[in-house]
């Protein structure tokens, strides 16, 4: 009987936290190509980057808000010589 009472009490207390969650996903991206005169020809380079931001917040029953934030970043590019 005590185990059932304890489990149901924990379930009721966690229900207050579950209804006040907020998840926000934002992001940005960029890409670019640059060319530079290297004397004997043009030196070209390309780069790109994508950022995804994840924000999570939870408001407890007593009004205190807990939150977390993280970013996933993917980037790359290449360099080469061309157009002599």
PECOR-V407209 format. One record per residue. SS is DSSP state (a for helix, b for strand, c for the rest). BURIAL is # if it has 24 or more other C-alpha atoms within 12 Angstrom, else .. Layout:
# PECOR-V407209
SS:BURIAL + SS:BURIAL
This chain:
# PECOR-V407209
c:. + a:. + a:. + a:. + a:. + a:. + a:. + a:. + a:. + a:. + a:. + a:. + a:. + a:. + a:. + a:. + a:. + a:. + c:. + c:. + b:. + b:. + b:. + b:. + b:. + b:. + b:. + b:. + b:. + b:. + b:. + b:. + b:. + b:. + b:. + b:. + b:. + c:. + c:. + c:. + c:. + b:. + b:. + b:. + b:. + b:. + b:. + b:. + b:. + b:. + b:. + b:. + b:. + b:. + b:. + b:. + b:. + b:# + b:. + c:. + c:. + c:. + c:. + c:. + b:. + b:. + b:. + b:. + b:. + b:. + b:. + b:. + b:. + b:. + b:. + b:. + b:. + b:. + b:. + b:. + b:. + b:. + c:. + c:.
